[in-house]
Amino acid sequence: MEATLRWALVTAVAPVAWGTNYYVTREFLPPQHPLYGAAFRALPAGLLLLALARARPHGAWWWKALVLGVLNMGGFFALVYVAAQLLPTSLASTIMATSPLAMILIAWPLLAERPRLAPLSGAAIGIGGVCLMLFAGASGASGAGVLASVAAMVMSSCGYILATRWSRAADRPEVLALTSWQLLAGGALLLPAAALAEGAPPALDAPAALGFGYVSVVATALAFVAWFAGLRHLPASAVGLIGLLNPVTGVLLGTTLAGEILTPRQACGLALVFAGILLGRPARTTPARSGAAGKEEVPPGQGALVPEPGRTGRRCGAATAAPRDPDGRC
């Protein structure tokens, strides 16, 4: 249970950091260059993580990194840009808040994680809380904007679940490496799109440069590493629900830093979001036993119990100093 709580807290770093991104972007970054902003966010973060990971894609991971880079970074950022241009922020944010439900449903066929009542109920309650906080009506909403927002939500949800599925392979890369590859692939796709749509890149003053530094290092590099680490250690349903902290952080920052007023309706929405996250938290698990033999399950990397005639079972491998016979046995 302690490990589950620890990974839940690690995962929560991502949506909280993404929530701060709204405030930093609005206050410090150039408003007319969202595609360049996304590229400036992704590429430095990818290069930083690549320098730390010191690993390049190998084999099938070349095309897998490209697919994940499109789904989770490049294509996602571009569709969010289109939605932001065509929809009110409240409607776009409400549509994106349905991501936990999408992740639960996509994880069923791809990860064999059957939807459980608690996460589904938690997702419904959490989405209701986000609607209560943000939704201000959909009158005059653009059909193309709604389609772009839904596509961005489905695309990123598919990307997160695919990353989880592929990370279960024997040749899976470390989280740092996989995240860096995705960011670099997505950023490389965003640059030509930005040049076509926005012309020359914007000139950056000192506050904008510092803002991009924060967004790239904290709200992108650190956030995505925490998010993909959570996807490796927690059920997809739990990770998706933790993602609802994103709009919560945006509302709280607007109240504390931007002088916005927290209305009773928003306070009720916050309470519902937290209730949904708690309701959908991962179920407590107990260590598996091997059955009639009564042997404990050995964590990876700690060797195996090797019973031999006349000896009690001992751990054999790097975690023990037990000597080995010439034929390799303890």
VENJO-V777751 format. One record per pair of residues at least 4 apart in sequence whose ideal C-beta (glycine too) atoms are under 7 Angstrom apart, sorted by the first residue. I is the first residue (numbers start at 1). GAP is how many residues later the second one is. If there is no record, write none. Layout:
i-><I | I>
gap-><GAP | GAP>
//
This chain:
i-><1 | 1 | 2 | 3 | 4 | 4 | 4 | 5 | 6 | 7 | 7 | 7 | 7 | 8 | 8 | 8 | 8 | 10 | 10 | 10 | 11 | 11 | 11 | 11 | 11 | 11 | 12 | 12 | 12 | 13 | 13 | 13 | 13 | 14 | 14 | 14 | 14 | 14 | 15 | 15 | 15 | 15 | 15 | 15 | 16 | 16 | 16 | 17 | 17 | 17 | 17 | 17 | 18 | 18 | 18 | 19 | 19 | 19 | 19 | 19 | 19 | 19 | 20 | 20 | 20 | 20 | 21 | 21 | 21 | 22 | 22 | 23 | 23 | 23 | 23 | 23 | 24 | 24 | 24 | 24 | 24 | 25 | 25 | 28 | 28 | 28 | 29 | 29 | 29 | 29 | 30 | 30 | 30 | 33 | 33 | 33 | 34 | 34 | 34 | 35 | 35 | 35 | 35 | 35 | 35 | 35 | 35 | 36 | 36 | 36 | 36 | 36 | 37 | 38 | 38 | 38 | 39 | 39 | 39 | 39 | 39 | 40 | 40 | 40 | 41 | 41 | 41 | 41 | 41 | 42 | 42 | 42 | 42 | 42 | 42 | 42 | 43 | 43 | 43 | 44 | 44 | 45 | 45 | 45 | 45 | 45 | 45 | 46 | 46 | 46 | 46 | 46 | 47 | 48 | 48 | 48 | 49 | 49 | 49 | 49 | 49 | 49 | 49 | 50 | 50 | 52 | 53 | 53 | 53 | 53 | 55 | 55 | 55 | 57 | 57 | 57 | 57 | 59 | 60 | 61 | 61 | 62 | 63 | 64 | 64 | 65 | 65 | 65 | 65 | 66 | 66 | 67 | 68 | 68 | 68 | 68 | 68 | 69 | 69 | 69 | 69 | 69 | 69 | 69 | 70 | 70 | 70 | 70 | 71 | 71 | 71 | 71 | 71 | 71 | 71 | 72 | 72 | 72 | 72 | 72 | 72 | 73 | 73 | 73 | 73 | 73 | 73 | 74 | 74 | 74 | 74 | 74 | 75 | 75 | 76 | 76 | 76 | 76 | 77 | 77 | 77 | 78 | 78 | 78 | 79 | 79 | 79 | 79 | 79 | 80 | 80 | 81 | 82 | 82 | 83 | 83 | 83 | 83 | 83 | 83 | 84 | 86 | 86 | 86 | 86 | 87 | 87 | 87 | 87 | 87 | 87 | 87 | 88 | 88 | 89 | 90 | 90 | 90 | 90 | 91 | 91 | 91 | 91 | 92 | 92 | 93 | 93 | 93 | 94 | 94 | 94 | 94 | 95 | 95 | 95 | 95 | 96 | 96 | 97 | 97 | 97 | 97 | 98 | 98 | 98 | 99 | 99 | 99 | 99 | 99 | 99 | 100 | 100 | 100 | 100 | 100 | 100 | 100 | 101 | 101 | 101 | 102 | 102 | 102 | 102 | 103 | 103 | 103 | 103 | 103 | 103 | 103 | 104 | 104 | 104 | 104 | 104 | 104 | 104 | 105 | 106 | 106 | 106 | 106 | 107 | 107 | 107 | 107 | 107 | 108 | 108 | 108 | 110 | 110 | 111 | 111 | 111 | 111 | 113 | 113 | 113 | 115 | 115 | 116 | 117 | 118 | 118 | 118 | 119 | 119 | 119 | 119 | 119 | 120 | 121 | 121 | 122 | 122 | 122 | 122 | 122 | 122 | 123 | 123 | 123 | 123 | 124 | 125 | 125 | 125 | 125 | 125 | 126 | 126 | 126 | 126 | 126 | 126 | 126 | 127 | 128 | 128 | 129 | 129 | 129 | 129 | 129 | 129 | 130 | 130 | 130 | 130 | 130 | 131 | 132 | 132 | 132 | 132 | 133 | 133 | 133 | 133 | 133 | 134 | 141 | 141 | 142 | 143 | 144 | 145 | 146 | 147 | 148 | 149 | 150 | 151 | 152 | 153 | 154 | 155 | 156 | 157 | 158 | 159 | 160 | 160 | 161 | 161 | 162 | 163 | 163 | 163 | 163 | 164 | 164 | 164 | 167 | 167 | 167 | 168 | 173 | 173 | 175 | 175 | 175 | 175 | 175 | 176 | 176 | 177 | 178 | 178 | 179 | 179 | 179 | 179 | 180 | 181 | 182 | 183 | 183 | 183 | 184 | 185 | 186 | 187 | 189 | 190 | 191 | 192 | 193 | 194 | 204 | 204 | 204 | 206 | 207 | 208 | 209 | 210 | 211 | 212 | 213 | 214 | 214 | 215 | 215 | 216 | 216 | 217 | 217 | 218 | 218 | 219 | 220 | 221 | 222 | 223 | 224 | 225 | 226 | 227 | 228 | 229 | 230 | 230 | 231 | 231 | 234 | 234 | 234 | 235 | 236 | 237 | 237 | 238 | 238 | 238 | 238 | 239 | 241 | 241 | 241 | 242 | 244 | 244 | 244 | 244 | 245 | 246 | 247 | 248 | 248 | 248 | 249 | 250 | 251 | 251 | 251 | 252 | 253 | 254 | 254 | 255 | 255 | 262 | 262 | 264 | 265 | 266 | 267 | 268 | 269 | 270 | 271 | 272 | 273 | 274 | 275 | 276 | 277 | 287 | 288 | 289 | 289 | 289 | 290 | 290 | 295 | 298 | 298 | 298 | 298 | 302 | 302 | 303 | 303 | 303 | 303 | 303 | 304 | 305 | 305 | 306 | 306 | 306 | 306 | 306 | 307 | 308 | 314 | 314 | 314 | 315 | 315 | 316 | 316 | 316 | 322 | 324 | 324 | 324 | 325>
gap-><4 | 283 | 4 | 4 | 4 | 230 | 278 | 4 | 4 | 4 | 223 | 226 | 227 | 4 | 226 | 230 | 234 | 216 | 219 | 220 | 215 | 216 | 219 | 223 | 228 | 231 | 4 | 230 | 233 | 4 | 209 | 210 | 213 | 4 | 209 | 210 | 212 | 213 | 4 | 227 | 228 | 230 | 231 | 234 | 4 | 229 | 233 | 4 | 201 | 202 | 205 | 206 | 201 | 205 | 228 | 226 | 227 | 228 | 229 | 230 | 231 | 234 | 4 | 199 | 229 | 233 | 4 | 194 | 198 | 4 | 228 | 4 | 230 | 231 | 234 | 235 | 4 | 5 | 187 | 190 | 191 | 4 | 190 | 179 | 180 | 183 | 8 | 179 | 182 | 183 | 7 | 172 | 178 | 4 | 165 | 169 | 4 | 47 | 50 | 4 | 43 | 46 | 155 | 158 | 159 | 162 | 163 | 4 | 158 | 162 | 165 | 166 | 4 | 4 | 39 | 152 | 4 | 148 | 151 | 152 | 155 | 4 | 172 | 176 | 4 | 171 | 174 | 175 | 179 | 4 | 31 | 141 | 144 | 145 | 148 | 178 | 4 | 141 | 144 | 4 | 172 | 4 | 138 | 171 | 172 | 175 | 176 | 4 | 134 | 137 | 138 | 141 | 4 | 4 | 169 | 173 | 4 | 127 | 130 | 131 | 134 | 172 | 176 | 130 | 134 | 124 | 121 | 123 | 124 | 127 | 118 | 119 | 122 | 4 | 5 | 8 | 124 | 112 | 4 | 4 | 112 | 4 | 4 | 4 | 102 | 4 | 116 | 117 | 120 | 4 | 119 | 4 | 4 | 91 | 94 | 95 | 114 | 4 | 5 | 112 | 113 | 116 | 117 | 120 | 4 | 5 | 116 | 119 | 4 | 5 | 84 | 85 | 87 | 88 | 91 | 4 | 84 | 87 | 88 | 110 | 114 | 4 | 109 | 110 | 112 | 113 | 114 | 4 | 111 | 112 | 115 | 116 | 4 | 80 | 4 | 76 | 79 | 80 | 4 | 109 | 113 | 4 | 112 | 115 | 4 | 69 | 72 | 73 | 76 | 4 | 72 | 4 | 4 | 66 | 4 | 9 | 62 | 65 | 66 | 69 | 8 | 56 | 58 | 59 | 62 | 4 | 5 | 54 | 55 | 58 | 59 | 62 | 4 | 48 | 4 | 4 | 44 | 45 | 46 | 4 | 44 | 47 | 50 | 4 | 57 | 4 | 41 | 154 | 36 | 37 | 40 | 41 | 51 | 54 | 55 | 58 | 53 | 57 | 30 | 33 | 147 | 150 | 4 | 29 | 55 | 4 | 54 | 57 | 58 | 141 | 144 | 4 | 23 | 26 | 140 | 141 | 143 | 144 | 4 | 22 | 26 | 4 | 51 | 52 | 55 | 4 | 54 | 57 | 58 | 133 | 134 | 137 | 11 | 15 | 16 | 19 | 132 | 133 | 136 | 10 | 4 | 51 | 52 | 55 | 4 | 6 | 54 | 129 | 130 | 5 | 6 | 7 | 51 | 55 | 50 | 53 | 54 | 125 | 122 | 123 | 124 | 4 | 5 | 4 | 4 | 4 | 161 | 162 | 4 | 118 | 119 | 122 | 161 | 4 | 4 | 158 | 4 | 119 | 154 | 155 | 157 | 158 | 4 | 118 | 153 | 157 | 4 | 4 | 147 | 150 | 151 | 154 | 4 | 115 | 118 | 146 | 147 | 150 | 151 | 4 | 4 | 144 | 4 | 140 | 141 | 143 | 144 | 147 | 4 | 114 | 117 | 139 | 143 | 4 | 133 | 136 | 137 | 140 | 114 | 118 | 133 | 136 | 137 | 113 | 4 | 5 | 4 | 4 | 4 | 4 | 4 | 4 | 4 | 4 | 4 | 4 | 4 | 4 | 4 | 4 | 4 | 4 | 4 | 4 | 4 | 71 | 4 | 75 | 4 | 4 | 15 | 65 | 68 | 67 | 68 | 72 | 5 | 11 | 65 | 4 | 4 | 5 | 4 | 50 | 53 | 54 | 57 | 4 | 49 | 4 | 4 | 50 | 4 | 45 | 46 | 49 | 4 | 4 | 4 | 4 | 37 | 41 | 4 | 4 | 4 | 4 | 4 | 4 | 4 | 4 | 4 | 4 | 4 | 5 | 8 | 4 | 4 | 4 | 4 | 4 | 4 | 4 | 4 | 4 | 5 | 4 | 5 | 4 | 5 | 4 | 5 | 4 | 5 | 4 | 4 | 4 | 4 | 4 | 4 | 4 | 4 | 4 | 4 | 4 | 4 | 9 | 5 | 8 | 4 | 5 | 48 | 47 | 4 | 4 | 43 | 4 | 42 | 43 | 44 | 4 | 35 | 36 | 39 | 35 | 4 | 29 | 32 | 33 | 4 | 4 | 4 | 4 | 22 | 25 | 4 | 4 | 4 | 15 | 19 | 4 | 4 | 4 | 6 | 5 | 7 | 4 | 5 | 4 | 4 | 4 | 4 | 4 | 4 | 4 | 4 | 4 | 4 | 4 | 4 | 4 | 4 | 10 | 9 | 5 | 7 | 8 | 5 | 7 | 10 | 4 | 5 | 6 | 7 | 13 | 17 | 12 | 13 | 14 | 16 | 17 | 12 | 8 | 10 | 7 | 8 | 10 | 23 | 24 | 6 | 21 | 6 | 8 | 16 | 4 | 5 | 4 | 6 | 14 | 8 | 4 | 5 | 6 | 4>
//
